[in-house]
Amino acid sequence: MEDIYSNVIGTQIGVEVMKEGDHAYNKRMTAAIYRRLKELGVQPRSTANAASKKVRGQWYTGNFVPDMKMRNFDIGLDGTIMPTLVPGVPGCHSKPAVQPAPSLDTLKRYGFTMTYEIKPNLILEQGRIFKAAGSKRIFPERDFPILIEYMKKDATRRGYQYTE
């Protein structure tokens, strides 16, 4: 599963920088990334290494192509997204920074509507995804809750952990 929390943070930073104009984009983007990391309480590399070491074998195995055994299924169905933090990492006393989940409300405020559909890109998984959703057309607002429940059951069957 994608890291939804990081995707949301990256999108927020991108929007912020694009609103500033198009001069010196790379410089402004770099500054915005550092600013956001500071706001989120970025930790030094040693803390990140300690966190990774603490969960190796429990949350993931492998290196280049890891098998993720811990999943975060928080995709914002309640309106917010929260990261999964590694508990008990020395030197890390941060609290998770909850982020608002993206929605189509902004479009609705201005009188627009949008329907979007997703086509699963994984040929080997398409059949399972369509079967779980009960349709060959995947609409996020309708089908994501159903697909998340399917993924939770699959994670449990495999002996994986998850947060939501």
DSSP file with accessible surface (Angstrom, degrees, kcal/mol):
  #  RESIDUE AA STRUCTURE BP1 BP2  ACC     N-H-->O    O-->H-N    N-H-->O    O-->H-N    TCO  KAPPA ALPHA  PHI   PSI    X-CA   Y-CA   Z-CA
    1    1 A M              0   0   98      0, 0.0    71,-0.1     0, 0.0    72,-0.0   0.000 360.0 360.0 360.0 143.5    0.0    0.0    0.0
    2    2 A E        -     0   0  134      1,-0.1     2,-1.3     2,-0.0    70,-0.2  -0.205 360.0-105.4 -63.6 160.7    1.2    3.5   -0.7
    3    3 A D     >  -     0   0   87      1,-0.2     4,-2.0     2,-0.1     5,-0.2  -0.731  40.3-178.2 -90.3  89.6    2.2    5.8    2.1
    4    4 A I  H  > S+     0   0   48     -2,-1.3     4,-2.6    68,-0.2     5,-0.2   0.887  76.3  57.1 -58.8 -41.8   -0.9    8.0    2.0
    5    5 A Y  H  > S+     0   0   24      1,-0.2     4,-2.4     2,-0.2    -1,-0.2   0.946 109.0  44.4 -59.4 -48.5    0.3   10.3    4.7
    6    6 A S  H  > S+     0   0   61      1,-0.2     4,-2.7     2,-0.2    -1,-0.2   0.879 111.7  54.2 -64.4 -37.0    3.5   11.2    2.8
    7    7 A N  H  X S+     0   0   75     -4,-2.0     4,-2.3     2,-0.2    -1,-0.2   0.907 109.3  48.0 -62.7 -40.7    1.6   11.7   -0.4
    8    8 A V  H  X S+     0   0   11     -4,-2.6     4,-2.7     2,-0.2    -2,-0.2   0.941 112.0  48.8 -65.7 -45.5   -0.8   14.2    1.3
    9    9 A I  H  X S+     0   0   17     -4,-2.4     4,-2.5     1,-0.2     5,-0.2   0.939 112.4  48.9 -59.7 -45.9    2.1   16.1    2.8
   10   10 A G  H  X S+     0   0   42     -4,-2.7     4,-2.5     1,-0.2    -1,-0.2   0.903 111.3  49.5 -61.9 -39.8    3.9   16.3   -0.6
   11   11 A T  H  X S+     0   0   91     -4,-2.3     4,-2.6     2,-0.2     5,-0.2   0.923 109.9  50.9 -65.4 -43.2    0.7   17.4   -2.2
   12   12 A Q  H  X S+     0   0   49     -4,-2.7     4,-2.4     1,-0.2    -2,-0.2   0.924 112.0  47.2 -60.3 -43.6    0.2   20.1    0.4
   13   13 A I  H  X S+     0   0   10     -4,-2.5     4,-2.6     2,-0.2     5,-0.2   0.926 111.2  51.7 -64.3 -44.1    3.7   21.4   -0.1
   14   14 A G  H  X S+     0   0   15     -4,-2.5     4,-2.5     1,-0.2    -2,-0.2   0.923 111.0  46.8 -59.6 -44.0    3.3   21.3   -3.9
   15   15 A V  H  X S+     0   0   74     -4,-2.6     4,-2.1     2,-0.2    -1,-0.2   0.934 111.3  52.5 -63.5 -45.0    0.1   23.4   -3.7
   16   16 A E  H  X S+     0   0   56     -4,-2.4     4,-0.7    -5,-0.2    -2,-0.2   0.938 113.0  43.7 -56.4 -47.4    1.7   25.9   -1.3
   17   17 A V  H >< S+     0   0    0     -4,-2.6     3,-0.8     1,-0.2     4,-0.4   0.899 111.1  53.4 -70.3 -38.3    4.7   26.4   -3.6
   18   18 A M  H >< S+     0   0  132     -4,-2.5     3,-1.2     1,-0.2    -1,-0.2   0.851 103.2  57.9 -67.2 -30.7    2.7   26.7   -6.8
   19   19 A K  H 3< S+     0   0  173     -4,-2.1    -1,-0.2     1,-0.2    -2,-0.2   0.757  97.1  64.2 -68.4 -22.3    0.5   29.4   -5.2
   20   20 A E  T << S-     0   0   96     -3,-0.8    -1,-0.2    -4,-0.7     2,-0.2   0.603 116.7-100.9 -76.8 -13.1    3.7   31.5   -4.7
   21   21 A G    <   -     0   0   34     -3,-1.2    -1,-0.3    -4,-0.4    -2,-0.0  -0.569  32.6 -79.5 116.0 179.6    4.3   31.8   -8.4
   22   22 A D  S >  S+     0   0  129     -2,-0.2     3,-0.5    -3,-0.1     2,-0.4   0.251  85.0 108.8-109.9  13.6    6.6   30.1  -10.9
   23   23 A H  T 3  S-     0   0  150      1,-0.2     5,-0.1    -3,-0.2    -3,-0.0  -0.765  93.2  -3.3 -90.2 136.6    9.9   31.9  -10.3
   24   24 A A  T 3> S+     0   0   63     -2,-0.4     4,-2.5     3,-0.1     5,-0.2   0.887  78.5 169.1  53.4  45.9   12.7   29.9   -8.6
   25   25 A Y  H <> S+     0   0   91     -3,-0.5     4,-2.9     1,-0.2     5,-0.2   0.909  70.4  50.1 -54.8 -50.8   10.4   26.9   -8.1
   26   26 A N  H  > S+     0   0  124      1,-0.2     4,-2.5     2,-0.2    -1,-0.2   0.907 111.7  48.4 -59.9 -40.6   13.1   24.4   -7.1
   27   27 A K  H  > S+     0   0  168      2,-0.2     4,-2.3     1,-0.2    -1,-0.2   0.931 114.3  45.4 -65.3 -44.7   14.5   26.8   -4.5
   28   28 A R  H  X S+     0   0   42     -4,-2.5     4,-2.5     2,-0.2    -2,-0.2   0.884 112.3  52.0 -66.5 -38.5   11.1   27.5   -3.0
   29   29 A M  H  X S+     0   0   32     -4,-2.9     4,-2.6    -5,-0.2    -2,-0.2   0.933 109.5  49.0 -63.8 -45.7   10.2   23.8   -3.0
   30   30 A T  H  X S+     0   0   72     -4,-2.5     4,-2.4    -5,-0.2     5,-0.2   0.940 113.0  47.5 -59.4 -45.0   13.4   22.9   -1.2
   31   31 A A  H  X S+     0   0   47     -4,-2.3     4,-2.5     1,-0.2    -1,-0.2   0.912 112.1  50.1 -63.2 -41.2   12.7   25.6    1.4
   32   32 A A  H  X S+     0   0    0     -4,-2.5     4,-2.6     2,-0.2    -1,-0.2   0.892 109.2  51.3 -66.1 -39.3    9.1   24.5    1.8
   33   33 A I  H  X S+     0   0   68     -4,-2.6     4,-2.7     2,-0.2     5,-0.2   0.953 112.4  45.6 -62.6 -48.0   10.1   20.8    2.3
   34   34 A Y  H  X S+     0   0  162     -4,-2.4     4,-2.2     1,-0.2    -2,-0.2   0.907 112.4  51.8 -62.0 -40.9   12.6   21.8    5.0
   35   35 A R  H  X S+     0   0  100     -4,-2.5     4,-2.3    -5,-0.2    -1,-0.2   0.941 112.1  45.5 -60.9 -46.3   10.0   24.1    6.7
   36   36 A R  H  X S+     0   0   33     -4,-2.6     4,-2.3     2,-0.2    -2,-0.2   0.907 110.2  53.7 -66.9 -40.0    7.4   21.3    6.7
   37   37 A L  H  <>S+     0   0   69     -4,-2.7     5,-2.4     1,-0.2     4,-0.4   0.920 109.8  48.5 -60.5 -40.5    9.9   18.7    8.0
   38   38 A K  H ><5S+     0   0  175     -4,-2.2     3,-1.3     1,-0.2    -2,-0.2   0.931 110.2  51.1 -64.1 -44.9   10.7   21.1   10.9
   39   39 A E  H 3<5S+     0   0  129     -4,-2.3    -1,-0.2     1,-0.3    -2,-0.2   0.862 110.4  50.0 -58.9 -36.8    7.0   21.6   11.6
   40   40 A L  T 3<5S-     0   0   53     -4,-2.3    -1,-0.3    -5,-0.2    -2,-0.2   0.489 120.0-109.8 -82.7  -3.9    6.5   17.9   11.7
   41   41 A G  T < 5 -     0   0   29     -3,-1.3    -3,-0.2    -4,-0.4    -2,-0.1   0.915  38.4-152.3  78.3  44.8    9.4   17.4   14.1
   42   42 A V      < -     0   0   89     -5,-2.4    -1,-0.1    -6,-0.1    -5,-0.0  -0.127   9.0-141.9 -51.3 142.8   11.9   15.7   11.7
   43   43 A Q        -     0   0   65      1,-0.1    -1,-0.1     2,-0.0    49,-0.1  -0.741  20.1 -96.7-106.9 158.0   14.3   13.4   13.5
   44   44 A P    >>  -     0   0   74      0, 0.0     4,-1.9     0, 0.0     3,-0.8  -0.240  39.4-102.3 -70.0 164.2   18.0   12.8   12.7
   45   45 A R  H 3> S+     0   0  202      1,-0.3     4,-3.0     2,-0.2     5,-0.2   0.860 121.0  60.8 -53.7 -38.5   19.1    9.9   10.6
   46   46 A S  H 3> S+     0   0   81      1,-0.2     4,-2.2     2,-0.2    -1,-0.3   0.886 105.1  47.6 -61.1 -37.6   20.2    8.0   13.7
   47   47 A T  H <> S+     0   0   14     -3,-0.8     4,-2.6     2,-0.2    -1,-0.2   0.912 111.7  50.0 -69.5 -41.4   16.6    8.0   15.0
   48   48 A A  H  X S+     0   0   57     -4,-1.9     4,-2.6     2,-0.2    -2,-0.2   0.919 111.6  48.9 -62.2 -42.2   15.3    6.8   11.6
   49   49 A N  H  X S+     0   0   98     -4,-3.0     4,-2.6     2,-0.2    -1,-0.2   0.907 110.9  50.1 -63.8 -41.0   17.9    4.0   11.6
   50   50 A A  H  X S+     0   0   38     -4,-2.2     4,-2.3    -5,-0.2    -2,-0.2   0.912 111.4  49.0 -63.6 -41.3   16.9    3.0   15.2
   51   51 A A  H  X S+     0   0   19     -4,-2.6     4,-1.5     2,-0.2    -2,-0.2   0.930 112.4  47.7 -63.6 -44.8   13.2    3.0   14.2
   52   52 A S  H  X S+     0   0   50     -4,-2.6     4,-1.2     1,-0.2     3,-0.3   0.925 112.6  48.8 -62.4 -43.7   13.9    0.9   11.1
   53   53 A K  H  < S+     0   0  174     -4,-2.6     3,-0.3     1,-0.2    -1,-0.2   0.892 107.1  57.1 -63.3 -39.1   16.0   -1.5   13.2
   54   54 A K  H  < S+     0   0   98     -4,-2.3    -1,-0.2     1,-0.2    -2,-0.2   0.844 115.9  34.0 -62.0 -36.3   13.3   -1.8   15.8
   55   55 A V  H >X>S+     0   0   10     -4,-1.5     4,-3.4    -3,-0.3     3,-1.7   0.498  83.9 124.0-103.1  -2.7   10.6   -3.0   13.4
   56   56 A R  B 3<5S+a   60   0A 116     -4,-1.2     5,-0.2    -3,-0.3    -3,-0.0  -0.345  84.9  14.8 -58.9 130.9   12.8   -5.0   11.0
   57   57 A G  T 345S+     0   0   44      3,-3.4    -1,-0.3     1,-0.1     4,-0.1   0.043 128.4  57.6  90.8 -27.6   11.3   -8.5   10.8
   58   58 A Q  T <45S+     0   0  113     -3,-1.7   103,-0.2     2,-0.1    -2,-0.2   0.833 120.8  19.4 -97.3 -49.1    8.1   -7.4   12.5
   59   59 A W  T  <5S+     0   0   37     -4,-3.4    10,-2.7     1,-0.3    11,-1.4   0.673 136.0   1.0 -96.0 -22.5    6.8   -4.6   10.2
   60   60 A Y  E   < -aB  56  68A  31     -5,-0.9    -3,-3.4     8,-0.3     2,-0.3  -0.986  54.4-159.5-159.3 156.9    8.9   -5.6    7.1
   61   61 A T  E     + B   0  67A  51      6,-1.5     6,-2.8    -2,-0.3     2,-0.1  -0.931  57.4  36.2-132.3 161.7   11.4   -8.1    5.8
   62   62 A G        -     0   0   37     -2,-0.3    -5,-0.1     4,-0.2    -2,-0.0  -0.270  65.4-123.6  87.8 179.6   13.8   -7.8    2.8
   63   63 A N  S    S+     0   0  122      2,-0.2    -2,-0.0    -2,-0.1     0, 0.0   0.515  90.1  26.8-126.8 -82.8   15.7   -4.8    1.6
   64   64 A F  S    S+     0   0  204      1,-0.3    -2,-0.0     2,-0.0     0, 0.0   0.903 139.4  22.0 -61.3 -44.5   15.4   -3.6   -2.0
   65   65 A V  S    S-     0   0  118      2,-0.0    -1,-0.3     0, 0.0    -2,-0.2  -0.810  92.9-161.7-121.5  88.0   11.8   -5.0   -2.4
   66   66 A P        -     0   0   55      0, 0.0     2,-0.8     0, 0.0    -4,-0.2  -0.307  19.8-129.4 -74.1 154.1   10.5   -5.3    1.1
   67   67 A D  E     -B   61   0A  61     -6,-2.8    -6,-1.5    -2,-0.0     2,-0.7  -0.922  28.3-141.3 -97.5 109.0    7.6   -7.4    2.2
   68   68 A M  E     +B   60   0A  81     -2,-0.8    -8,-0.3    -8,-0.2    -9,-0.1  -0.664  27.8 173.2 -79.9 115.2    5.5   -5.0    4.2
   69   69 A K        +     0   0   54    -10,-2.7    92,-2.9    -2,-0.7     2,-0.4   0.414  66.6  61.1-100.6  -4.0    4.1   -6.8    7.2
   70   70 A M  E     -c  161   0B  26    -11,-1.4     2,-0.4    90,-0.2    92,-0.2  -0.997  69.3-171.2-123.5 128.0    2.6   -3.7    8.8
   71   71 A R  E     -c  162   0B  46     90,-2.0    92,-2.3    -2,-0.4     2,-0.6  -0.923  18.9-150.0-121.6 145.4    0.0   -1.7    6.9
   72   72 A N  E     -c  163   0B  40     -2,-0.4   -68,-0.2    90,-0.2    92,-0.2  -0.952  14.1-179.5-111.7 109.7   -1.6    1.6    7.6
   73   73 A F        +     0   0    6     90,-3.2     2,-1.2    -2,-0.6    91,-0.2   0.181  38.7 125.1 -95.4  16.7   -5.1    1.6    6.2
   74   74 A D        +     0   0   17      8,-0.2   -69,-0.1    90,-0.2   -70,-0.1  -0.654  20.7 157.3 -80.0 101.2   -5.9    5.2    7.2
   75   75 A I        -     0   0   34     -2,-1.2    -1,-0.2     6,-0.1     6,-0.1   0.224  67.2 -94.1-108.9  11.1   -7.0    6.7    3.9
   76   76 A G  S >  S+     0   0   11      4,-0.3     3,-2.3    25,-0.1    25,-0.1   0.684  72.7 146.1  91.3  19.6   -9.0    9.5    5.4
   77   77 A L  T 3  S+     0   0  106      1,-0.3     4,-0.1     2,-0.1    -3,-0.0   0.797  80.5  48.9 -61.0 -23.7  -12.5    8.0    5.4
   78   78 A D  T 3  S-     0   0  119      2,-0.4    -1,-0.3     0, 0.0     3,-0.1   0.338 129.1 -97.5 -94.4   4.3  -13.1   10.0    8.7
   79   79 A G  S <  S+     0   0   40     -3,-2.3    22,-2.3     1,-0.3     2,-0.3   0.345  97.7  73.7  98.8  -7.5  -11.7   13.2    7.2
   80   80 A T  E     -D  100   0C  51     20,-0.3    -2,-0.4     2,-0.0     2,-0.4  -0.938  61.7-146.9-135.8 161.2   -8.2   13.0    8.6
   81   81 A I  E     -D   99   0C   2     18,-3.0    18,-2.7    -2,-0.3    -6,-0.1  -0.995  14.9-174.7-129.3 134.1   -5.0   11.0    8.0
   82   82 A M        -     0   0   78     -2,-0.4    -8,-0.2    16,-0.2    16,-0.1  -0.988  20.6-126.6-130.8 137.3   -2.6   10.0   10.7
   83   83 A P        -     0   0   27      0, 0.0     2,-0.6     0, 0.0   -80,-0.0  -0.336  23.9-114.3 -75.9 161.0    0.8    8.2   10.3
   84   84 A T        -     0   0   41     79,-0.1     2,-0.3    -2,-0.1   -12,-0.0  -0.875  34.3-153.3 -92.0 122.9    1.7    5.1   12.1
   85   85 A L        -     0   0   79     -2,-0.6    10,-0.0     9,-0.0     0, 0.0  -0.773  18.3-116.6 -98.9 145.5    4.6    5.8   14.5
   86   86 A V    >   -     0   0   35     -2,-0.3     3,-0.6     1,-0.0     2,-0.1  -0.682  39.3-129.0 -76.4 121.2    7.2    3.3   15.7
   87   87 A P  T 3  S+     0   0   88      0, 0.0    -1,-0.0     0, 0.0   -33,-0.0  -0.422  76.7  12.6 -75.8 147.8    6.7    3.0   19.4
   88   88 A G  T 3  S+     0   0   65      1,-0.2     5,-0.1     4,-0.1    -2,-0.0   0.779  72.5 160.7  67.2  34.5    9.5    3.4   21.9
   89   89 A V    X   -     0   0    8     -3,-0.6     3,-2.1     3,-0.3    -1,-0.2  -0.775  45.7-114.5 -88.8 121.4   12.3    4.7   19.7
   90   90 A P  T 3  S+     0   0  104      0, 0.0   -40,-0.1     0, 0.0   -39,-0.1  -0.279  98.9  14.7 -55.6 132.6   15.0    6.4   21.9
   91   91 A G  T 3  S+     0   0   48      1,-0.1     2,-0.7   -48,-0.0   -44,-0.1   0.364 101.9 105.2  86.8  -6.7   15.1   10.1   21.3
   92   92 A C    <   +     0   0   43     -3,-2.1    -3,-0.3     1,-0.1    -1,-0.1  -0.903  26.7 152.5-113.5 108.4   11.8   10.3   19.5
   93   93 A H        +     0   0  163     -2,-0.7    -1,-0.1    -3,-0.1     2,-0.1  -0.008  28.8 139.4-120.6  26.7    9.0   11.8   21.5
   94   94 A S        -     0   0   47    -53,-0.1   -53,-0.1     1,-0.0    -2,-0.0  -0.382  45.2-140.0 -75.1 151.1    6.9   13.1   18.7
   95   95 A K        -     0   0  180     -2,-0.1     2,-0.1     1,-0.0    -2,-0.1  -0.845  37.4 -96.3-102.1 144.8    3.1   13.0   18.6
   96   96 A P        -     0   0   49      0, 0.0     2,-0.8     0, 0.0    -1,-0.0  -0.388  31.5-133.6 -65.1 136.4    1.6   12.2   15.2
   97   97 A A        -     0   0   37    -57,-0.1     2,-0.2    -2,-0.1   -16,-0.0  -0.833  20.7-141.8 -92.5 107.7    0.5   15.3   13.2
   98   98 A V        -     0   0   74     -2,-0.8   -16,-0.2   -16,-0.1   -18,-0.0  -0.484  16.9-159.0 -70.7 137.7   -3.0   14.6   11.9
   99   99 A Q  E     -D   81   0C  24    -18,-2.7   -18,-3.0    -2,-0.2     2,-0.2  -0.908  22.6-106.0-118.1 147.8   -3.6   15.9    8.4
  100  100 A P  E     -D   80   0C  82      0, 0.0   -20,-0.3     0, 0.0     3,-0.1  -0.482  38.0-120.4 -69.1 140.4   -6.9   16.7    6.7
  101  101 A A        -     0   0   18    -22,-2.3   -25,-0.1    -2,-0.2   -26,-0.0  -0.587  30.6-104.5 -79.2 142.4   -7.8   14.1    4.1
  102  102 A P        +     0   0  103      0, 0.0     2,-0.3     0, 0.0   -23,-0.1  -0.339  49.4 170.3 -62.1 148.3   -8.3   15.4    0.5
  103  103 A S        -     0   0   67     -3,-0.1     3,-0.4   -24,-0.0     4,-0.2  -0.936  47.2-113.8-150.0 173.9  -11.9   15.6   -0.6
  104  104 A L  S  > S+     0   0   26     -2,-0.3     4,-1.9     1,-0.2     3,-0.4   0.301  83.8 107.0 -94.3   9.5  -14.0   17.0   -3.4
  105  105 A D  H  > S+     0   0   94      1,-0.2     4,-2.4     2,-0.2    -1,-0.2   0.845  72.3  58.9 -58.6 -36.5  -15.6   19.6   -1.1
  106  106 A T  H  > S+     0   0   74     -3,-0.4     4,-1.0     1,-0.2    -1,-0.2   0.923 106.3  48.0 -60.8 -42.7  -13.7   22.5   -2.7
  107  107 A L  H >4>S+     0   0   59     -3,-0.4     5,-2.7     1,-0.2     3,-0.9   0.934 110.5  51.6 -61.2 -45.0  -15.2   21.7   -6.1
  108  108 A K  H ><5S+     0   0  118     -4,-1.9     3,-1.8     1,-0.3    -1,-0.2   0.874 101.9  60.7 -61.2 -37.5  -18.7   21.4   -4.6
  109  109 A R  H 3<5S+     0   0  176     -4,-2.4    -1,-0.3     1,-0.3    -2,-0.2   0.810 108.8  43.9 -58.5 -31.3  -18.2   24.9   -2.9
  110  110 A Y  T <<5S-     0   0  166     -4,-1.0    -1,-0.3    -3,-0.9    -2,-0.2   0.233 124.5-100.7-101.0  12.8  -17.8   26.4   -6.4
  111  111 A G  T < 5S+     0   0   71     -3,-1.8     2,-0.3     1,-0.3    -3,-0.2   0.647  80.9 126.8  83.8  14.5  -20.6   24.5   -8.0
  112  112 A F      < -     0   0  129     -5,-2.7     2,-0.3    -6,-0.2    -1,-0.3  -0.744  37.9-165.5-102.8 154.1  -18.5   21.8   -9.7
  113  113 A T        -     0   0  130     -2,-0.3     2,-0.4    -3,-0.1     0, 0.0  -0.935   3.5-169.2-129.6 158.1  -18.9   18.1   -9.5
  114  114 A M        -     0   0   95     -2,-0.3     2,-0.5     2,-0.0   -10,-0.0  -0.989   9.6-163.2-148.8 136.6  -16.4   15.4  -10.6
  115  115 A T        -     0   0  118     -2,-0.4     2,-0.4     2,-0.0    -2,-0.0  -0.986  17.1-178.3-117.0 129.0  -16.7   11.7  -11.0
  116  116 A Y        -     0   0   94     -2,-0.5     2,-0.3     2,-0.0    25,-0.2  -0.971   8.4-165.3-131.1 150.7  -13.5    9.7  -11.2
  117  117 A E        -     0   0   88     -2,-0.4     2,-0.4    22,-0.2    22,-0.2  -0.949  10.3-142.5-133.0 148.8  -12.8    6.1  -11.7
  118  118 A I  B     -E  138   0D  67     20,-2.9    20,-0.9    -2,-0.3    -2,-0.0  -0.935   1.9-155.5-117.0 136.3   -9.6    4.0  -11.1
  119  119 A K        -     0   0  164     -2,-0.4    18,-0.1    18,-0.1     7,-0.0  -0.951  29.9-119.7-107.9 116.8   -8.4    1.2  -13.3
  120  120 A P        -     0   0   14      0, 0.0     6,-0.1     0, 0.0    10,-0.0  -0.326  18.9-157.0 -56.5 133.2   -6.2   -1.2  -11.3
  121  121 A N        +     0   0  149      1,-0.1     2,-1.1     4,-0.0     3,-0.1   0.599  68.4  90.6 -89.3 -16.0   -2.8   -1.3  -13.0
  122  122 A L    >>  -     0   0  114      1,-0.2     4,-1.5     2,-0.1     3,-1.2  -0.728  59.5-164.8 -89.0 101.8   -1.7   -4.7  -11.6
  123  123 A I  H 3> S+     0   0  127     -2,-1.1     4,-0.5     1,-0.3     3,-0.5   0.888  88.1  51.4 -53.8 -44.2   -2.9   -7.2  -14.2
  124  124 A L  H 34 S+     0   0  164      1,-0.2     4,-0.3     2,-0.1    -1,-0.3   0.752 116.5  40.9 -67.8 -23.0   -2.4  -10.1  -11.8
  125  125 A E  H <> S+     0   0   65     -3,-1.2     4,-2.5     2,-0.1    -1,-0.2   0.569  88.5  91.1-100.1 -11.9   -4.5   -8.4   -9.1
  126  126 A Q  H  X S+     0   0   36     -4,-1.5     4,-3.1    -3,-0.5     5,-0.3   0.902  86.1  50.8 -54.8 -45.7   -7.3   -6.9  -11.2
  127  127 A G  H  X S+     0   0   51     -4,-0.5     4,-2.4     1,-0.2    -1,-0.2   0.912 112.2  46.7 -59.9 -44.4   -9.6   -9.9  -10.9
  128  128 A R  H  > S+     0   0   79     -4,-0.3     4,-2.4     2,-0.2    -1,-0.2   0.896 114.2  48.2 -64.7 -40.0   -9.3  -10.0   -7.1
  129  129 A I  H  X S+     0   0   43     -4,-2.5     4,-2.5     2,-0.2     6,-0.2   0.944 112.9  46.8 -66.9 -47.0   -9.8   -6.2   -6.9
  130  130 A F  H  X>S+     0   0   30     -4,-3.1     4,-1.6    -5,-0.2     5,-1.5   0.913 113.3  49.8 -61.9 -40.5  -12.9   -6.3   -9.2
  131  131 A K  H  <5S+     0   0  181     -4,-2.4    -1,-0.2    -5,-0.3    -2,-0.2   0.929 111.3  48.3 -64.5 -45.0  -14.3   -9.2   -7.2
  132  132 A A  H  <5S+     0   0   23     -4,-2.4    -2,-0.2     1,-0.2    -1,-0.2   0.902 116.3  43.4 -62.6 -40.3  -13.8   -7.5   -3.9
  133  133 A A  H  <5S-     0   0   11     -4,-2.5    -1,-0.2     2,-0.2    -2,-0.2   0.705 104.7-130.7 -78.1 -19.9  -15.4   -4.3   -5.1
  134  134 A G  T  <5S+     0   0   67     -4,-1.6     2,-0.3    -5,-0.2    -3,-0.2   0.709  78.4  69.7  76.7  19.6  -18.2   -6.2   -6.9
  135  135 A S  S   <S-     0   0   38     -5,-1.5    -2,-0.2    -6,-0.2    -1,-0.2  -0.985  75.2-133.2-162.3 153.8  -17.6   -4.2  -10.1
  136  136 A K  S    S+     0   0  164     -2,-0.3     2,-0.5    -3,-0.1    -6,-0.1   0.389  96.5  72.5 -90.6   1.0  -15.2   -3.8  -12.9
  137  137 A R  S    S-     0   0  135     -7,-0.1     2,-0.6   -18,-0.1   -18,-0.1  -0.978  73.7-156.4-116.4 120.0  -15.5    0.0  -12.4
  138  138 A I  B     -E  118   0D   4    -20,-0.9   -20,-2.9    -2,-0.5    -8,-0.0  -0.865  11.6-177.9-103.4 117.2  -13.8    1.3   -9.3
  139  139 A F    >>  -     0   0   40     -2,-0.6     4,-3.7   -22,-0.2     3,-0.7  -0.968  21.1-144.9-113.4 114.5  -15.1    4.6   -7.9
  140  140 A P  H 3> S+     0   0    6      0, 0.0     4,-2.2     0, 0.0    -1,-0.1   0.871  95.3  51.5 -49.4 -49.3  -13.0    5.7   -4.9
  141  141 A E  H 34 S+     0   0  123    -25,-0.2     0, 0.0     1,-0.2     0, 0.0   0.877 123.2  31.2 -60.3 -34.5  -15.9    7.3   -2.9
  142  142 A R  H <4 S+     0   0  124     -3,-0.7     4,-0.4     2,-0.1    -1,-0.2   0.891 129.3  33.1 -86.9 -43.5  -18.0    4.2   -3.3
  143  143 A D  H  X S+     0   0    2     -4,-3.7     4,-2.8     1,-0.2     5,-0.2   0.699  94.5  78.9 -97.9 -21.4  -15.4    1.4   -3.4
  144  144 A F  H  X S+     0   0   71     -4,-2.2     4,-3.0    -5,-0.4     5,-0.3   0.916  94.1  51.5 -59.4 -43.8  -12.5    2.4   -1.2
  145  145 A P  H  > S+     0   0   50      0, 0.0     4,-1.9     0, 0.0    -1,-0.2   0.930 113.4  46.2 -58.1 -39.1  -14.3    1.4    2.1
  146  146 A I  H  > S+     0   0   78     -4,-0.4     4,-2.0     2,-0.2    -2,-0.2   0.929 114.3  47.2 -66.6 -44.7  -15.1   -2.0    0.7
  147  147 A L  H  X S+     0   0   19     -4,-2.8     4,-2.6     1,-0.2    -1,-0.2   0.876 109.0  54.4 -67.7 -36.0  -11.6   -2.5   -0.7
  148  148 A I  H  X S+     0   0    8     -4,-3.0     4,-2.4    -5,-0.2    -1,-0.2   0.927 108.3  49.4 -63.1 -43.7  -10.0   -1.4    2.6
  149  149 A E  H  X S+     0   0   94     -4,-1.9     4,-2.2    -5,-0.3    -2,-0.2   0.915 110.7  50.7 -61.4 -40.3  -12.1   -4.0    4.5
  150  150 A Y  H  X S+     0   0   80     -4,-2.0     4,-2.3     1,-0.2    -2,-0.2   0.930 110.7  48.8 -61.2 -44.2  -10.9   -6.6    1.9
  151  151 A M  H  X S+     0   0   59     -4,-2.6     4,-2.8     1,-0.2    -2,-0.2   0.868 108.4  53.8 -67.5 -34.1   -7.3   -5.6    2.5
  152  152 A K  H  X S+     0   0   16     -4,-2.4     4,-2.5     2,-0.2    -1,-0.2   0.935 110.1  46.9 -63.0 -45.8   -7.7   -5.8    6.2
  153  153 A K  H  X S+     0   0  151     -4,-2.2     4,-2.5     2,-0.2    -2,-0.2   0.907 113.0  49.5 -62.3 -41.0   -9.0   -9.4    5.9
  154  154 A D  H  X S+     0   0   20     -4,-2.3     4,-1.9     2,-0.2    -2,-0.2   0.916 110.5  49.9 -64.9 -42.1   -6.1  -10.2    3.6
  155  155 A A  H  <>S+     0   0    0     -4,-2.8     5,-3.0     2,-0.2     4,-0.5   0.926 111.6  48.6 -62.1 -43.9   -3.6   -8.8    6.0
  156  156 A T  H ><5S+     0   0   85     -4,-2.5     3,-1.4     1,-0.2    -2,-0.2   0.929 109.0  53.1 -61.9 -44.1   -5.0  -10.7    8.8
  157  157 A R  H 3<5S+     0   0  168     -4,-2.5    -1,-0.2     1,-0.3    -2,-0.2   0.878 110.6  47.5 -58.9 -36.7   -5.0  -13.9    6.8
  158  158 A R  T 3<5S-     0   0  105     -4,-1.9    -1,-0.3    -5,-0.2    -2,-0.2   0.492 118.4-111.8 -82.9  -6.5   -1.3  -13.4    6.0
  159  159 A G  T < 5 +     0   0   64     -3,-1.4    -3,-0.2    -4,-0.5     2,-0.1   0.690  69.0 144.4  82.8  19.7   -0.5  -12.7    9.7
  160  160 A Y      < -     0   0   28     -5,-3.0     2,-0.2    -6,-0.2    -1,-0.2  -0.480  44.4-128.3 -87.5 161.9    0.3   -9.0    9.0
  161  161 A Q  E     -c   70   0B  89    -92,-2.9   -90,-2.0  -103,-0.2     2,-0.3  -0.679  27.5-178.8-101.0 161.1   -0.5   -6.1   11.4
  162  162 A Y  E     -c   71   0B  77     -2,-0.2     2,-0.3   -92,-0.2   -90,-0.2  -0.993  18.5-152.5-156.4 158.3   -2.3   -3.0   10.5
  163  163 A T  E      c   72   0B  45    -92,-2.3   -90,-3.2    -2,-0.3   -89,-0.2  -0.853 360.0 360.0-120.2 163.7   -3.5    0.3   11.8
  164  164 A E              0   0  133     -2,-0.3   -90,-0.2   -92,-0.2    -2,-0.0  -0.941 360.0 360.0-140.8 360.0   -6.4    2.3   10.6
